[in-house]
Amino acid sequence: MSGRDWELVGAPNARDLGGLIGAGGRRVRAGRLVRTPALGRLTDDDLPILGKLAPACVVDLRDRSEVTVAPADRLVGAPRLVHLPVYDPEHPVFTYVSAVLLGHDLSAYAELARQGTPAAMAAIYRWFVTGVPARAGFAEAVRLAARAENLPLLYHCSAGKDRTGWLTVILLTALGVDEDAIRAEYLRNNPLTESLRAVIVESMRRRQPELDVEAVLPVLEVRPEYLDAGYDEVRRVHGSFEAYLHDGLGLTGEVVRELRVQLLE
């Protein structure tokens, strides 16, 4: 197991944010902040690896409607569990991603496929910035990460790439990590999940020979244009990411300072 990747078979894009360079050249502490997908597919062999992390707090960004149809998270120890649903029923992308991952019938999402899933994904990232549930959930997750009793903190959504990805952008920006490094970290999802995507697509093809792969892949990947949509919305609404942290998320300078005290070496 490397210092950055937890190498969980049931959560291939799980990774430790430790080692990234933050404010003042200080590195993010290893083993303090870990992003994952939902943990319901962890194998028995994965559990001892998760046990080494021993998360004190697990933040779940899924809505209850997503949680109830998915396998229950497999956890080690007795971490504090916090549900902070970042979810909008007006955006069917959330349930579409879950349906794809769980192998459910996708016929109800035909209109979404016709409209274009890349555009829908970009819209979700803009909503991450302005949506009331998104702002509340992401802000509280940062406040949790700024308190020692919640560390190590593990956070996830369904696939561990979009809501989890944008929360990572927020946390790393608040920690002073530069945008190029944040982008590179965000895009790591695709190589880490390449084999998983192939398995999912092949399984879907067997069930649905007429499957439009081009309509499915955009929700299984992360793309630079999705991240760009979020950054553009931050600039459009707030002018800067610093203003978004303060005005959009209500994070005080004290919270940001404490976050850096806890998470930077």
ABEGO torsion letter per residue (X at the ends): XBAABAGBAABAABBBABGBBBBGGBBBBBGABBBBBBAAABBAAAAAAAAAAGBABBBBABBAAAAAABBBBBBBEBBBBBBBBBBBAABAAAAAAAAAAAGBBAAAAAAAAAAEAAAAAAAAAAAAAABAAAAAAAAAAAAAAABAAAOBBBBBBAAGAAAAAAAAAAAAAAAGBBAAAAAAAAAAAAAAAAAAAAAAAAAAAAABAABBAAAAAAAABBBAAAAAAAAAAAAAAAGBAAAAAAAAAGBBAAAAAAAAAAABX
